[in-house]
Amino acid sequence: MDKGKVIRLILIPVLIGLVATLLARQLMTPSQTPTTAVVEMVSVVTVAGKDPVPARTKLIDTQLVLKPLPKAALTGTEYTNVKDLVGQVTLIELAPGEVVLPSRLVTEGKGALPFRIPPGMRAETIRIDELNGVAGYPEPGDLVDLILTLPAKTPERPLATARLLYEGVPVLAKGPAPNAAGAGAAKPANENAPKITSITLALKPEAAVEVALAEQIGFIKVLLRPALKEGNTGRVITSEALYK
């Protein structure tokens, strides 16, 4: 048998088999080429600049900026629009670059008492009972008028008098009042006596002074106003007028 015939009958089939085996192995082996994972990003509101935002600060748009962060690292409570935070008040200091979360903020007029005091006003608490407090009312959010009654004590004032002290006062809070004799005092003998409680009012500073004085020299009666707003005179009686 000549060499050409040997090559055709033996070597060529062997070579074809080797090539086929290599191709099959190449197709069956996973590709070793590294793949880059796609990370989904979400733009959330963070503190802008290099300075922290102090606590109890009303936020403005220049203090905030959108920053892309991996979605997998977020909680889902983050803000995605700067406008949603403008006007909100910080409860604690916010660090530069910090993601702003709802737990760090409070809406003005809501939340703890200091955040519900209107601008220019002060919170003052007075004691009331079921009689001068309109049978268990008022409640936070109500408006009340305050009347000062003065007993007859002096020859110059032989008769008891009453006068309007202030109108349209917002009620911020309501709560129990401590026993005048102290926390450890015995319970009153008359269990049916009116229960003492307290209401916290929003007053202008000068009005708060007058109310404090009125409690010392007389008795304050609370009038509950209608739920629908009415015009208020906003009149405050001066210290001299209280004694007349």
trRosetta pair geometry for C-beta under 8 A, 3 or more apart (Angstrom, degrees):
i j d omega theta_ij theta_ji phi_ij phi_ji
1 5 5.3 -111 -176 81 93 127
1 6 5.9 109 128 -58 115 90
2 5 5.2 93 63 9 77 102
2 6 7.3 -138 102 -7 42 90
3 6 5.4 -55 -151 34 38 114
3 7 6.4 38 154 -21 70 101
4 7 5.8 -51 -151 33 33 110
4 8 6.5 27 154 -15 65 107
5 8 5.7 -56 -148 38 34 110
5 9 6.0 19 159 -10 69 114
6 9 6.1 -67 -141 45 26 101
6 10 5.6 -22 178 21 68 117
6 11 7.2 58 132 -9 74 102
7 10 7.1 -76 -124 53 15 80
7 11 4.7 -36 -147 38 59 125
7 12 6.4 72 152 -30 69 93
8 11 7.8 9 -26 48 13 85
8 12 5.7 -4 -141 7 36 133
9 12 7.7 80 17 35 11 99
9 13 7.5 -23 166 -1 32 117
10 13 6.8 -80 -163 39 19 101
10 14 6.5 11 157 -16 61 114
11 14 5.6 -61 -149 37 32 112
11 15 6.2 31 157 -19 69 106
12 15 5.8 -54 -147 36 32 111
12 16 6.4 33 155 -19 65 106
13 16 5.6 -54 -146 37 33 112
13 17 6.3 36 154 -21 66 105
14 17 5.7 -56 -152 35 31 112
14 18 6.5 32 152 -20 65 104
15 18 5.7 -52 -148 34 33 111
15 19 6.5 32 155 -17 65 105
16 19 5.9 -55 -150 37 31 110
16 20 6.3 31 153 -18 65 108
17 20 5.7 -56 -147 38 31 111
17 21 6.3 33 155 -21 66 105
18 21 5.7 -54 -148 34 30 112
18 22 6.4 29 155 -17 65 105
19 22 5.9 -55 -149 36 31 110
19 23 6.4 29 154 -17 65 107
20 23 5.8 -55 -148 38 31 111
20 24 6.3 31 155 -19 65 107
21 24 5.8 -57 -148 36 30 110
21 25 6.3 28 156 -17 65 107
22 25 5.8 -56 -147 38 30 110
22 26 6.3 32 154 -22 64 107
23 26 5.7 -55 -148 34 31 113
23 27 6.5 27 155 -17 65 106
24 27 5.9 -57 -150 37 31 109
24 28 6.2 20 157 -12 66 112
25 28 5.9 -62 -142 43 30 105
25 29 6.1 30 160 -25 67 110
26 29 6.2 -55 -142 30 26 108
39 70 5.4 -56 176 -118 116 104
39 72 7.6 -86 -152 8 88 115
40 70 7.1 90 75 -156 56 64
40 71 4.5 -21 100 12 103 129
40 72 7.5 109 56 -27 92 83
41 68 4.3 24 168 -178 126 111
41 69 6.7 147 -153 70 79 20
41 70 6.2 -57 -102 -95 64 40
41 71 6.7 -162 -117 -30 12 83
42 68 6.9 152 76 -146 23 65
42 69 6.3 -34 64 63 74 72
42 70 7.8 33 20 151 82 13
42 71 4.7 89 -15 -88 113 84
42 74 6.1 -52 58 -9 134 156
42 78 7.8 125 116 75 124 133
42 80 7.0 -70 170 -106 101 116
43 66 4.4 28 171 174 113 114
43 67 6.6 154 -148 70 69 20
43 68 5.0 -40 -85 -83 71 66
43 69 7.8 121 -110 13 26 70
43 80 6.4 93 90 -148 74 84
44 66 6.9 151 73 -147 17 69
44 67 6.4 -36 63 62 67 74
44 69 5.8 -35 22 24 114 117
44 74 6.6 162 -49 -114 149 133
44 78 4.0 -13 -145 148 134 137
44 79 6.5 109 -164 70 78 50
44 80 5.9 -61 -109 -92 56 63
44 99 5.7 15 117 -139 131 106
45 64 5.3 -9 -166 -171 105 116
45 65 7.4 140 -149 73 59 27
45 66 6.2 -44 -91 -93 52 60
45 67 7.9 92 -146 18 11 81
45 78 6.9 177 36 173 74 89
45 79 4.1 -17 20 85 126 106
45 80 6.9 -146 -23 -89 87 13
45 81 7.3 -35 -52 64 121 21
45 82 5.6 146 -112 -90 117 60
45 84 7.7 -138 -29 58 153 102
45 85 5.9 163 156 -12 164 143
45 99 7.4 103 83 -156 54 61
45 100 5.0 -42 107 41 102 115
46 64 7.3 145 74 -155 33 66
46 65 6.0 -34 66 70 81 77
46 66 7.5 105 18 -137 82 15
46 67 4.5 -6 10 12 132 128
46 97 5.6 -7 166 -164 130 36
46 98 6.2 165 -157 81 84 32
46 99 5.3 -49 -98 -93 86 47
46 100 6.5 176 -115 -11 28 83
47 52 7.3 7 164 -135 156 48
47 53 5.8 -138 -134 -8 124 114
47 63 6.6 -34 -147 164 73 81
47 64 6.8 -57 -113 -105 36 55
47 65 7.7 17 128 27 15 86
47 94 4.9 167 -74 135 140 114
47 95 6.5 165 47 92 151 38
47 96 5.4 -128 105 -128 115 32
47 97 6.0 -40 63 9 88 19
47 98 4.9 31 7 44 118 81
47 100 6.6 120 -51 -58 75 98
48 62 6.9 -113 71 160 143 47
48 63 5.8 176 42 177 98 26
48 64 5.7 90 -12 154 106 1
48 65 3.8 101 -84 -15 105 111
48 96 7.8 -40 120 -144 17 79
49 63 7.1 -59 14 -134 122 53
49 96 6.1 -104 95 -124 60 109
50 96 5.3 6 -145 -113 27 161
51 96 6.5 105 48 -69 16 113
52 93 5.2 26 159 177 131 106
52 94 6.1 166 -165 81 80 48
52 95 5.4 -38 -107 -112 102 40
52 96 6.1 -95 -75 -33 55 73
53 57 5.4 -138 173 65 91 146
53 59 7.1 16 -164 -102 151 86
53 63 5.6 78 -92 -173 126 134
53 90 5.7 157 123 -48 112 161
53 93 6.7 164 82 -158 54 58
53 94 4.2 4 50 51 105 104
54 57 5.0 111 71 -41 77 124
54 90 7.1 149 101 74 41 138
54 93 5.7 -34 -135 -107 36 89
55 90 5.5 -130 -133 112 41 102
55 91 6.4 -28 -146 135 97 27
55 92 5.0 -32 -97 -139 110 23
55 93 5.1 -63 -40 -51 82 62
56 89 6.3 1 -144 179 43 108
56 90 6.4 -80 -19 73 17 77
56 91 7.7 43 -62 -125 59 24
56 114 7.8 -43 -117 126 126 130
57 89 6.8 162 74 -150 29 64
57 90 4.9 10 46 25 81 115
58 87 6.2 -15 -172 -146 103 34
58 88 7.3 157 -148 82 60 27
58 89 5.4 -34 -91 -92 62 77
58 108 6.8 6 -107 -58 111 130
59 63 5.6 -126 -152 67 79 132
59 64 6.5 49 -180 -38 121 118
59 85 5.3 -41 100 144 153 94
59 86 5.9 -124 105 -119 93 35
59 87 6.8 -43 62 21 80 20
59 88 5.2 3 24 61 120 77
59 89 7.4 -156 -8 -87 81 25
59 90 6.8 103 -54 -41 96 92
59 105 7.7 -36 -15 -121 133 122
60 63 5.5 95 60 2 69 104
60 64 8.0 -166 95 3 39 95
60 86 6.3 40 -137 -136 33 89
61 64 6.0 -77 -155 45 41 101
61 82 5.6 76 -137 148 86 126
61 83 7.5 -2 -98 -87 111 55
61 86 5.4 -13 -60 -90 79 122
64 82 4.7 154 107 -137 127 101
64 85 5.8 132 -84 77 162 136
64 86 7.7 -119 20 -68 140 75
64 100 6.9 -36 -122 -13 109 149
65 82 7.4 7 -97 -91 19 128
66 80 7.6 48 -124 -163 111 52
66 82 6.6 -96 -48 -46 89 102
67 97 7.6 58 -54 -148 170 70
67 99 7.9 -116 60 -92 120 80
69 73 6.0 -97 158 71 106 117
69 74 6.2 117 101 -60 118 105
69 99 7.3 -27 -20 -86 162 128
70 73 4.6 77 76 5 98 106
70 74 7.4 -168 97 -16 55 87
71 74 5.7 -59 -156 25 41 115
74 78 5.5 -75 -155 3 116 132
74 99 8.0 -165 -119 -156 88 160
75 78 6.7 121 50 -27 82 87
75 101 7.8 28 48 -119 135 120
77 101 6.0 46 109 -148 112 92
77 102 5.8 -93 168 10 112 110
78 99 5.7 -52 -120 178 120 119
78 100 7.5 104 -149 70 77 58
78 101 6.6 -60 -98 -97 61 70
79 82 7.7 108 132 -86 123 29
79 84 5.2 -160 -151 76 121 128
79 85 5.7 80 151 -47 175 112
79 100 5.9 -23 25 85 120 103
79 102 7.8 127 -49 -58 96 76
81 84 4.6 90 81 -12 97 106
81 85 8.0 169 97 -4 62 83
82 85 6.2 -70 -167 38 44 104
82 86 6.8 53 145 -39 75 98
83 86 5.7 -40 -147 11 42 117
85 88 5.0 -70 -163 22 60 127
85 100 6.1 35 -114 122 153 154
85 105 7.0 -119 -140 -101 91 162
87 108 6.8 -92 165 8 84 118
88 105 4.4 8 161 -171 128 131
88 106 7.1 146 -170 67 84 29
88 107 6.2 -56 -120 -94 77 55
88 108 7.6 -164 -132 -19 30 81
89 105 6.6 131 69 -161 43 73
89 106 5.2 -35 69 68 98 81
89 107 7.3 122 19 -135 92 8
89 108 5.4 104 -25 -67 121 80
89 115 6.1 -178 70 -130 152 117
90 93 7.2 67 146 -101 137 22
90 94 5.8 -110 -132 -19 138 108
90 104 6.3 -21 -144 152 77 90
90 105 6.2 -49 -102 -103 43 67
91 103 7.8 -76 36 148 142 52
91 104 5.8 -153 38 -174 98 41
91 105 6.4 -150 -11 -92 92 13
91 106 5.6 91 -65 -16 98 105
91 111 7.9 -135 -89 -170 110 154
92 104 6.0 -87 44 -145 92 83
94 98 5.1 -146 -174 63 83 136
94 100 6.5 3 -138 -100 145 87
94 104 6.3 83 -85 169 104 143
95 98 4.4 103 61 -39 79 121
100 104 6.2 -119 -157 64 65 134
100 105 7.1 44 178 -39 103 122
101 104 5.2 97 63 -1 75 104
101 105 7.8 -172 94 1 44 93
102 105 6.0 -79 -152 45 39 100
106 110 6.3 -153 177 86 90 84
106 111 3.8 -11 -157 -38 131 162
106 112 7.2 -51 -132 18 166 83
106 115 5.2 -38 119 -145 136 171
107 110 4.5 30 74 35 96 121
107 111 6.9 152 48 -19 62 107
107 115 7.9 110 85 155 40 130
108 115 6.2 -132 -129 -178 46 91
109 115 7.1 -69 2 141 15 81
109 116 5.7 62 -158 -124 34 62
109 118 7.8 32 -100 -87 88 68
110 115 6.6 -29 71 115 39 118
110 116 6.6 69 -82 -84 11 93
111 115 4.6 11 72 64 110 143
111 116 7.0 -170 63 -45 61 92
112 115 5.5 84 64 13 71 104
112 116 7.5 -150 102 -7 35 97
113 116 5.7 -70 -148 38 37 108
113 117 7.0 47 158 -38 70 94
113 123 6.3 47 166 -98 115 170
113 172 6.3 82 -143 149 91 126
113 173 5.9 -38 -104 -37 114 140
113 200 7.0 -16 -142 113 131 161
114 117 6.2 -40 -156 6 37 114
114 123 7.9 -105 -96 -4 49 139
116 172 5.5 138 113 -151 120 105
116 173 7.9 115 79 -47 145 95
117 121 5.5 -152 178 85 88 99
117 122 7.0 9 -161 -129 135 19
117 123 5.3 -96 -95 -44 120 100
117 172 6.8 -4 -86 -108 65 150
117 202 5.9 165 -140 -119 68 106
118 121 4.5 56 67 12 86 131
118 170 7.2 92 -12 38 124 151
118 202 5.6 77 18 179 99 145
120 204 6.6 -16 144 -116 91 83
121 202 4.4 27 157 179 147 93
121 203 6.2 133 -161 66 91 20
121 204 6.0 -69 -113 -79 65 45
122 202 7.4 150 69 -153 30 53
122 203 5.8 -37 62 71 81 75
122 204 7.3 58 15 -179 89 13
122 205 5.4 82 -12 -87 131 63
122 208 4.9 -39 76 -43 126 154
123 172 5.8 -65 -121 42 108 159
123 173 7.9 29 -156 17 128 110
123 200 5.2 9 -173 174 103 113
123 201 7.1 152 -151 75 53 39
123 202 6.2 -29 -93 -95 63 60
123 203 7.9 124 -111 23 16 78
124 200 6.9 161 80 -155 27 66
124 201 5.4 -26 65 60 81 91
124 203 5.4 -21 18 24 121 125
124 208 4.6 165 -46 -136 143 101
124 211 6.0 122 116 83 152 138
124 212 7.0 -108 -155 -58 138 91
125 198 5.1 25 -179 170 108 125
125 199 7.0 174 -144 89 67 32
125 200 4.6 -34 -88 -95 81 76
125 201 7.5 160 -91 12 29 73
126 198 6.6 170 84 -151 33 80
126 199 6.3 -14 57 60 80 78
126 201 6.7 13 4 -5 105 118
126 211 6.7 -93 -68 166 128 119
126 215 6.3 -155 -131 -83 102 131
126 220 6.0 -48 -178 73 147 150
127 177 4.9 78 -119 -127 94 164
127 196 6.0 -11 -169 -168 109 104
127 197 7.6 151 -154 84 62 31
127 198 5.4 -47 -102 -96 51 84
127 215 7.9 103 30 -142 90 127
128 132 5.4 -130 -150 90 87 93
128 133 3.6 106 145 -69 127 112
128 196 7.6 152 83 -154 32 58
128 197 6.0 -27 70 71 79 79
128 198 6.7 133 20 -112 77 30
128 199 5.9 11 8 1 129 103
128 220 7.9 -79 -89 93 86 99
128 222 5.7 -16 -115 -2 139 138
129 132 6.0 65 48 32 75 85
129 133 5.9 -173 77 3 23 111
129 194 3.8 73 166 136 128 125
129 195 6.3 157 -147 75 83 38
129 196 5.4 -45 -88 -97 91 52
129 197 7.0 129 -106 20 39 74
130 133 6.0 -61 -111 56 18 102
130 135 5.7 35 -176 -121 86 37
130 136 6.0 7 -127 -51 88 61
130 194 4.5 -144 31 -145 94 100
130 195 6.1 65 -32 40 105 77
131 135 8.0 40 -96 -67 28 56
131 194 5.4 -69 -11 -98 97 157
132 219 7.4 -131 -96 163 157 103
132 220 7.1 112 163 100 141 58
132 221 4.9 -117 -146 -125 104 60
132 222 5.6 97 151 19 78 84
133 136 6.9 107 112 -32 107 6
133 137 6.6 -179 149 80 78 44
133 138 7.1 -119 -173 5 81 61
133 197 6.7 15 -61 58 175 108
133 199 7.1 154 -130 -23 114 123
133 222 5.5 27 -110 53 47 134
134 137 4.2 -45 97 69 111 98
134 138 6.3 49 50 -48 130 67
134 222 6.3 -96 -15 101 98 99
134 223 7.4 99 -63 -142 122 27
134 224 4.4 42 -86 -22 174 120
137 142 6.8 98 -179 -57 104 174
137 224 5.3 20 117 -86 131 147
138 142 3.7 -135 -171 75 120 148
138 143 8.0 -148 -145 51 156 17
138 144 5.4 -125 -20 -61 152 118
138 171 4.9 -179 108 -30 127 162
138 174 7.4 -160 93 -76 64 131
138 199 6.4 56 61 -118 94 152
138 222 6.9 -119 -6 155 106 132
138 224 5.2 160 -78 -108 100 101
139 142 5.4 101 55 -18 60 116
139 171 6.8 136 100 99 25 141
139 174 6.2 -78 -134 -7 46 147
140 171 5.5 -135 -114 117 37 94
140 172 6.1 -7 -134 154 96 21
140 173 5.5 12 -90 -98 118 32
140 174 5.8 -131 -41 -4 83 94
141 170 7.6 -28 -140 -162 21 91
141 171 6.7 -34 32 71 26 90
142 170 7.8 150 87 -151 38 51
142 171 4.8 13 61 26 80 127
142 224 6.3 -36 174 -144 136 92
142 225 7.1 154 175 48 85 81
142 227 7.9 -69 -120 -103 78 65
143 168 5.2 -19 -174 -148 125 55
143 169 6.6 140 -160 62 67 37
143 170 5.9 -37 -100 -92 73 51
143 171 7.2 -152 -85 -3 23 85
143 225 4.3 -36 93 49 96 132
143 229 7.6 82 -2 -114 156 68
144 169 5.3 -38 67 61 77 94
144 171 6.1 64 -5 -49 112 107
144 199 7.8 62 6 121 155 158
144 201 7.6 -90 53 -109 116 115
144 222 5.1 -18 -175 -167 140 94
144 223 6.0 143 -166 72 76 50
144 224 5.8 -40 -106 -100 84 43
144 225 6.1 -158 -96 -7 26 91
145 164 6.7 -41 176 -146 118 99
145 166 6.9 -174 -154 94 58 52
145 167 4.9 -8 -114 -118 96 62
145 168 7.0 19 -81 -27 74 40
145 169 7.1 136 -99 10 25 94
145 222 7.6 142 74 -162 49 47
145 223 4.1 -14 58 60 97 114
145 225 6.3 104 -22 -60 88 100
146 164 7.7 107 83 -167 54 57
146 165 4.4 -55 105 67 99 114
146 166 4.7 22 41 48 111 87
146 167 7.9 -129 26 -66 69 33
146 169 6.2 29 -23 -1 106 144
146 211 6.7 -30 162 -111 169 105
146 214 7.7 103 151 99 126 163
146 220 5.6 -25 -163 -163 102 107
146 221 7.3 138 -162 72 49 51
146 222 6.4 -22 -104 -104 64 59
146 223 7.5 -148 -65 20 20 85
147 162 5.6 19 169 -178 113 107
147 163 7.1 170 -157 85 74 27
147 164 5.9 -47 -106 -105 75 47
147 165 6.2 164 -119 3 17 93
147 220 7.1 139 72 -160 48 53
147 221 4.2 -21 64 62 104 104
147 222 7.9 -151 23 -63 81 17
147 223 6.4 69 -17 -23 108 110
148 162 6.8 170 89 -149 47 59
148 163 5.7 -14 61 60 93 78
148 165 4.5 92 -21 -60 101 120
148 214 4.6 -102 -107 -151 124 122
148 218 5.1 80 -176 86 90 144
148 219 7.4 137 -158 71 52 43
148 220 6.1 -27 -98 -100 62 66
148 221 7.8 -161 -70 20 15 81
148 237 7.3 -98 19 41 140 149
148 242 6.7 -55 135 -134 165 91
149 160 6.5 14 180 174 96 109
149 161 7.2 176 -152 94 55 42
149 162 4.4 -20 -101 -97 77 93
149 218 5.6 179 82 173 45 117
149 219 4.8 -23 62 64 99 96
149 220 7.9 -177 18 -84 77 18
149 221 6.1 58 -16 -18 111 113
150 153 7.9 -90 165 4 88 105
150 157 6.8 -50 126 172 123 148
150 160 6.5 176 89 -156 55 64
150 161 5.0 0 53 58 102 87
150 162 7.3 -175 17 -78 68 43
150 217 6.8 -11 -115 134 99 94
150 218 4.4 -70 -89 -102 62 128
150 219 8.0 -179 -76 22 29 75
150 242 7.8 144 -70 176 131 69
151 160 5.3 -33 -132 -107 38 98
151 218 7.1 173 -3 -127 71 77
151 219 7.7 69 -37 -5 91 110
152 157 5.9 -157 -132 127 60 80
152 158 5.4 18 -158 164 122 29
152 159 5.2 -40 -87 -134 125 8
152 160 4.9 -83 -30 -52 86 61
153 157 6.4 17 45 79 67 111
154 157 5.0 57 57 35 89 87
154 158 7.8 -90 91 -64 45 48
155 158 6.4 6 -152 -66 37 91
157 161 6.9 -84 -159 -5 111 118
162 221 7.5 -1 -146 17 125 134
163 237 6.6 84 117 -77 127 154
163 241 7.8 -119 112 150 161 104
164 167 6.8 11 175 -56 121 96
164 235 7.0 61 112 77 111 120
164 237 7.9 151 94 -41 56 116
165 210 6.8 172 -172 135 105 118
165 211 7.0 108 150 -93 138 73
165 214 5.9 17 -123 -96 150 162
165 220 7.1 -52 18 -127 156 95
165 236 7.5 15 171 -138 63 52
165 237 5.7 -78 -131 13 60 116
166 169 5.6 61 118 -54 116 117
166 203 7.3 1 174 -123 168 109
166 207 5.6 82 -106 -155 145 121
166 210 7.4 133 -49 91 118 129
166 211 7.1 -43 1 -70 140 105
166 234 7.8 0 -155 -154 78 35
166 235 7.1 -158 -115 80 48 56
166 236 6.0 15 -93 -98 96 69
167 232 4.7 176 114 -152 109 91
167 233 5.3 74 34 41 145 82
167 234 6.5 -87 61 -58 96 27
167 235 6.6 48 7 32 108 79
168 225 6.7 35 -99 -47 57 165
168 230 7.6 -142 -87 72 111 81
168 232 3.3 -53 -6 -100 148 141
168 234 6.9 -43 51 -74 121 65
169 201 5.0 -4 160 -158 122 121
169 202 6.9 170 -175 60 74 63
169 203 6.4 -8 -138 -82 112 84
169 207 7.9 -170 -104 150 113 143
170 201 6.9 133 78 -158 51 64
170 202 4.4 -4 67 38 104 118
171 174 6.8 19 168 -55 121 96
171 199 5.3 -49 -140 -176 109 121
171 200 7.2 105 -165 71 63 53
171 201 6.2 -45 -105 -100 52 64
171 202 7.9 -139 -73 4 8 85
172 200 4.7 -60 65 101 101 100
172 201 6.7 151 6 -125 94 10
172 202 5.4 106 -46 -45 113 94
173 199 7.2 165 88 -158 50 53
173 200 4.2 17 52 37 93 121
174 197 6.7 22 -178 154 90 125
174 198 7.1 168 -153 90 51 54
174 199 5.1 -18 -103 -107 78 74
174 200 7.4 -139 -66 14 36 77
175 197 6.9 -180 102 -171 27 90
175 198 5.7 -18 69 63 71 97
175 200 7.7 23 15 -19 100 105
176 196 7.8 73 -165 101 68 72
176 197 5.7 -74 -116 -126 39 73
176 198 6.9 36 126 16 16 94
177 196 4.8 -82 63 138 119 99
177 197 5.5 146 -5 -162 95 16
177 198 4.1 119 -71 -39 98 103
178 182 7.6 -15 158 -146 114 20
178 183 6.1 -54 -154 -76 113 77
179 182 6.2 -26 88 61 101 26
179 183 6.5 143 38 -96 103 28
179 185 4.8 -139 123 47 144 125
179 196 7.6 123 -103 57 49 139
180 185 8.0 -9 70 7 52 165
180 196 7.8 -117 -29 -155 93 177
181 185 3.6 91 94 -93 113 154
182 185 4.9 124 62 -35 76 98
187 191 7.7 19 152 -95 121 79
188 191 7.3 164 86 -78 87 37
188 193 5.3 -38 108 26 152 146
190 193 4.3 94 98 -40 107 100
199 222 7.3 83 33 -110 146 159
201 211 7.4 -138 65 -151 144 174
203 207 4.2 -132 -176 94 107 111
203 208 4.3 144 94 -64 127 79
203 211 6.3 -109 -100 -1 170 140
204 207 4.5 84 55 10 81 108
204 208 7.0 -147 88 -12 38 86
204 236 7.6 -94 62 -57 119 145
205 208 5.6 -53 -149 30 31 114
205 209 6.9 34 153 -20 63 100
206 209 5.7 -47 -156 29 37 114
206 210 6.8 36 149 -17 64 104
206 236 6.2 101 116 129 103 168
207 210 5.6 -54 -151 36 38 112
207 211 6.3 38 152 -19 69 104
207 236 4.9 -121 -96 -105 83 130
208 211 5.8 -53 -145 36 32 110
208 212 6.4 36 154 -21 64 105
209 212 5.8 -56 -151 35 30 112
209 213 6.5 26 153 -14 64 107
209 239 8.0 -53 131 -66 107 106
210 213 5.8 -57 -150 39 32 110
210 214 6.1 36 152 -25 66 106
210 236 5.5 167 4 -172 162 104
210 237 6.2 141 -163 67 138 71
210 238 7.5 -104 -103 -128 121 19
210 239 7.0 -137 -109 -71 79 66
210 242 7.1 179 -156 -58 89 132
211 214 5.4 -50 -143 33 33 115
211 215 6.7 37 156 -22 63 100
211 220 7.1 40 -154 -99 84 150
212 215 6.0 -52 -156 29 30 111
212 216 7.0 26 149 -16 60 107
213 216 5.7 -61 -157 34 38 112
213 217 6.4 3 160 3 73 111
213 239 6.1 -50 145 -117 174 91
213 242 6.2 132 120 64 119 176
214 217 6.5 -73 -140 49 29 90
214 218 5.8 -47 -173 52 69 101
214 220 5.7 83 124 -74 118 104
214 242 6.2 -130 -90 -134 77 133
215 218 7.7 -83 -110 63 12 58
215 220 6.0 -36 -86 -17 73 120
217 242 6.4 103 68 148 146 119
217 243 7.2 -74 179 -89 161 75
218 242 7.6 -144 0 -175 126 100
225 230 6.6 -136 -172 27 120 115
226 230 6.5 82 47 -28 109 116
237 241 4.4 -123 -174 90 95 127
237 242 5.7 120 123 -64 120 75
238 241 4.7 96 54 6 76 102
238 242 7.3 -128 99 -13 43 84
239 242 5.7 -47 -156 21 35 116
239 243 7.3 22 155 -10 62 102
240 243 6.3 -66 -162 36 36 103
240 244 6.8 41 146 -33 68 104
241 244 5.5 -48 -150 18 42 118
